[in-house]
């Protein structure tokens, strides 16, 4: 029997429908989870952290502040798992320029690595956004999406840390969440930045970032 072109297309679309129906019914299930690390730095606990330093900003003790640096948390002897959930609350201070790509002022990157493999790279912008001037950022997506400054933030009304310390709205708070396939007994999580400030004589005062909280949860997902 010879099928017409229309018949072939009908069979093709029927197959696609059944594939979509089947896959839509396949849902991952969380079997167990365990918080293996949680720190808001209020107890000054820096165990397991490389490049650890603390300072106080608006009454909170923070890890940082950092400029063109990395800090790494290592957690050993994890329970059995196949997923790691990482939640980190970060503060972006002063004049981050987001996606601007002029070779002098940006883009201003922030990234996360797990076991030395980069899993997330984005940009942040503390720029005002007017009709004639608006430096976009990639967060809450990976670089290089074009989102408005401070999109996805959980707080935007804090003053800057240094160069804009006398001005409101120049520190922005974000909660970054990543779920990673992972089975090893140990995990190393690195947070870092690449900030472009070639024309600034005091780059640390111009742009920096810090960490308010870190929470790491192991999961068994089936």
HUURSUL-V264030 format. One line per field, one symbol per residue. ss: DSSP state (2 for helix, 1 for strand, 0 for the rest). phi: phi as a letter, one per 40 degrees, with the letter a starting at -180 (. if undefined). burial: 1 if it has 24 or more other ideal C-beta (glycine too) atoms within 12 Angstrom, else 0. A space follows every 10 residues. Layout:
# HUURSUL-V264030
ss: ???
phi: ???
burial: ???
This chain:
# HUURSUL-V264030
ss: 0000222222 2222222222 2222000001 1111111110 0000000011 0001111001 1111110001 1111100000 0011111111 1111001000 0000000011 1111001111 1110100010 0001001000 0000001000 0000111100 0000000000 1111111111 1000001111 1111000000 0022221111 1111111111 10
phi: .cccdccccc cdcccccccc ccccccbcbc caaacbaaab gccgcbcgbc gcababbfgb cbchcbafab bbbbbbfccd abbbbbbbcb bbbgccbgcd bbgbbicbcb abbbfgbcba babbbbccbb cbaaccbcdc bccbcbbcdg cgcbabbccc cbcbccbcgb bbbbbbbbbb cabccbabbb baabbbacbb cbccccaaaa bcabbbbcbb bb
burial: 0000000000 0000000000 0000000000 0000011010 1000000110 0101101000 0111111011 1111100100 1011111111 1111111111 0000111111 1111100011 1111111000 0000111111 0010001111 1110010101 1111000011 1111011111 0100001111 1111111001 0011011111 1111111110 00
